[in-house]
Amino acid sequence: MSTLLEMSYAPYVWSAFAVFIVALAWDGLSPWFRHRRVRRDIVLRARREAARTGKRVEVE
């Protein structure tokens, strides 16, 4: 029983902390990645439309 009481919770605490940090980073970065993807899709759609109609479209 004494060995059970001497066990440390450090591996559990540090792994839980690491999972929390990864989840927090994912939650913070996913909107940024989505914004980049949506912006790229808009630019590509505008270029396709310009190529199809023969108009020149300025996209930043």
Beta strands, then each sheet from edge to edge (+ up, - down):
end
